[in-house]
Amino acid sequence: MEVSRIAERPFAQIDTDQPALSDTDGSGPVIMSISRDFADAVAAGVADLRALLVAVEARHFEALDKAIVKGGAA
């Protein structure tokens, strides 16, 4: 819960056209989940969090690369 509370802080300093995570009026609820891996990495420190985020980003772009049709060919 503490990580969720802290994560909300930067959203308070936004343009007026961007709602905060806690502002669900008119747009439906926002669901935020924190994985055990993320919570463990945060608890372990910056180096572990950085390593986790690098791995997540690599998996994301690997999946994205597989989804893109190279050169427009089917």
CORZI-V899659 format. One record per pair of residues at least 12 apart in sequence whose ideal C-beta (glycine too) atoms are under 10 Angstrom apart, sorted by sequence separation. I is the first residue (numbers start at 1). J is the second residue. D is the distance in whole Angstrom. If there is no record, write none. Layout:
BEGIN
i:j:d
I:J:D
I:J:D
END
This chain:
BEGIN
i:j:d
8:20:7
11:23:9
40:52:8
41:53:8
8:21:6
7:21:8
8:22:6
38:52:7
41:55:10
37:52:6
38:53:9
41:56:10
4:21:9
35:52:9
4:22:10
37:55:9
38:56:9
37:56:9
35:56:9
8:32:9
7:32:8
7:34:8
4:32:7
3:32:10
4:33:10
4:34:7
3:34:6
1:34:10
3:38:8
3:39:7
6:42:10
3:42:6
2:42:10
3:43:9
END
